[in-house]
Amino acid sequence: MRFLVLLLFLAGPLQAQQREAGLELVLLADGSGSIDAEELVFQRQGYAAAITNPEVLTAIQTSLYGSIAVTYVEWATNTAVVVDWTIIDSPQTAQAFADALIGPPRQVYGRNAIGGALLEGLRLIEENDITSPRQVIDFSGDSIGNSSGPPIALAREEVLAAGITINALPILRPEDGRRAGANLEEEYANRIIGGPGAFMVTAESRDSFAATVQRKLVLEIAGILPEHDLASR
């Protein structure tokens, strides 16, 4: 009996430490060798602008919980958390996330390891202190290569088995060619996205990147499928 009381006593503080949000969202951004230093900063600026955009903030504040939990992770051969899990529920917390995103130095190098990146997203969701009704990994990249680490198919299967949705943001590079050829969107539709309500939205060019990220965040927060983009079948 004393042992049971002790367990209940210890469990109480642990449960109290859990944070709640309407969505756990891993922003998994490409930091591989195809992304130079300027482009890495440009991507971060695009996400910072999107997360503080009034439309995104309205989507967050009018959602069921009025909050989301977000972490920003860059991936290449290795992965690195640029901004740790943050509860965003106001313009102030969104701005704090955006400010934290701009400053850190590059920490990822090498070629693609997409399978490893997906599994890192899974780990970050499973090991955090947040509870939510939905968990999403938002994967972005400009190619489909997988030079090291676990195969994409096996990693994707493990993520989906955990009940986590994978959405995607294929980045087309018309100024220097599509990194994975003309079938990048088809590859992402068939090999990356999956899970309940999965979809992808394409960043057609550098100029439209921030607006595309903004649109994608609104859809993810609201749990709505886009009308004209490829969705999972």
N, C-alpha and C positions, 0 to 999 in steps of 0.2 A: 504493500500500500504506500509506504513512504517513497519507494522508487517511482511509482506512478505519479505521485504528487510532485516529485522532483522533476520528472519529465514534462509535466504540464506547466510547471513553473518556468522551465527553461524554454519551452515552446512558445510561451506568451510573448516574450521580448523579440524572438526571431520573427514571429508573425507580424508584430507591430512594425518591424523594420521594412516590410514589404511595401513598395510604392505601387499605386494603381494608375493606369492610363488606358485610353481607349484603343491604342495601337502601339505595338513595339515595331519600330522601323529601323532596319539596318541599311544605311546608305553605303553601298559597296562600290567605290569608284575606282576606275582604271588608273593605275599609277605605273604601268609597265613601260618598257623601253620605247614604245611607240608614242608615249606622252612625254614631251619635253618639259623643262622647268616652267616655261611660260604657260604652256597648256595646263599643267598641273594647277598653277595659281588661277588660271582662267576658270577651270572647273570648280574650284573651291569658291571663287567669287560668284559663279552662277548659282551654286547651291545656297550660298549665304543670302544672295538677293532673293531667291525663291522662298526660303524659309521665313523671311521677314516681309514678304509681299502681303498686302492687305487681304487678297483673296484667299491665300493659304491660312492666314490668321483667322479669318472668318470661318473657314471650313473647320479649323480646330475648335474654335470657341463655340460653334453651333453643333458640334458633334455630341454624341450621347454622354461622353465623359468630360468633354470640354478640355481635353488634353491628349497629347501623344508623347511617347518616349522615343527619342532619336539618338543614334550614334553614327558617326561618319568614319568610315574605314577605307583606306586605300590598299589596293592589292597589286602585286606583281609576282615575282618568285616567292616573296614573303608578303605578309600583311602587317598593317600598323593601324592602330586606333588613333585617329587624329583628334576627334572630340568624343569623349566618353558619353555614356548614357545620360541624357538630359531630358527632364520633363518640360515640355513646352506647352504653356497654357496662357500666355500673354505676350504682348509686344516686347516686354522687357526680357522674358526668358528666351524668346526667339532671337532677340538682338544679342544676348549673351552667347548663345550658340554660334551665331554668325561671326561674332568677334573672335571667338576661340578658334574658329575654323581657318581664319586668314593667316595667323601668325606662325604656326609650327613649321619647322624645316621638313624637307622631304625625308621619308624614312623607308621607302620601298624602292627596290631596284630589280632589274632583270627582266626576264620574259614572262609570258603568261603562265599562271597556275590557277586556272579558273576553278577546278575541282577543290583545291585547297582553300580558295577564297570563299566558296559556298559553305564549306564545312566550318570555316572560321565564323561566318555569319550565324550558323546554327549554334556554335558554342557560345557566342556572345548573348544570344537569346536565352539559351538554357541556363546559363550561369549568372544572369543578372538578378537584381533584387526587385524586379518589376512583375506585376501580374496584369494581364490584359486579355480581352476576348479575341484579339487578332494579332498575328505576328507575320511580318512581311520582310523579306530580303529584297532590296531594290538594287539589282545588279546593272552596272553600266560598263560599256567597253566598246572598243573599235575593232575587235577581231574575235575569233572563236578558237584560236590556238590554245593548246594545253601542253606546254613543254615539259612540265614536271609536276610531281604530286599525284594525287588520286585522279582517276578518270572522271570526266564531267558527269557521265551517266550515273556512276555509283554514288558520287557526292550528291547529285540532284535527288536521287532516289532516297537517300538518307534524310535529306532536308524535308522532302514531301512526306515521308513516313512519320515525321514529327509533327505534322499538321501545319507546317509553315508554308506560306505562299511565296513563290519567287516571281517577281516582276522584272522587266528588263527595259533598259534604255540603250538600244544600239546607237552608236555615234557614227554617222556617215561623214566621210572626209572628201567632199567633192573637190576641194582645192588641191589635194594630193592623191586622190584615188581612194576607193573604199578599201580599208586595210584587209578585209577578209573577202574581197571580191564583191560582185554584185548581189550575192545571195546572203549577205550578213543578216538581214531581217528574217529571212526564212530559217537560217541556222539558229537564231535566237528563239524564234517561235517554236521550233521543233526540239531544241536541245537545252534550252535554258529555262524558260518560263514554265510554271506548273503550280498546281494547288488550287484551292477554292478562289474563284474570281481572278485568276492570274491574267495579266495582260502585258503588253509592251507599247511604248510610245517612242517614236524615232526622232532623234535629234538630227535634223536634215543638214544643218550647217552650224558653224561657229556662232553666227549672228543670232540664230534662233535657240541656242542652247539653254539660256536662262529661262526663256519663256516656256520651253518644252519641259524643263524640270519643274517649273511652277505648276503647269497643267497636270503633270503626273502626280505631284504631291497632293493636289486637290482631289484627284480621282482616288488615290490610295486612302486618304483620310476619310473620304465619304464612303469608300467601299463600292464605287461605281465603275462599271466597265466603260471604256471609251467607245464611241459609236463607230469610228472609222478606222481604228487601228487593229492589228491582229491580236486576237485574244486566244487563250488556250482552249483546246477542244476537249 
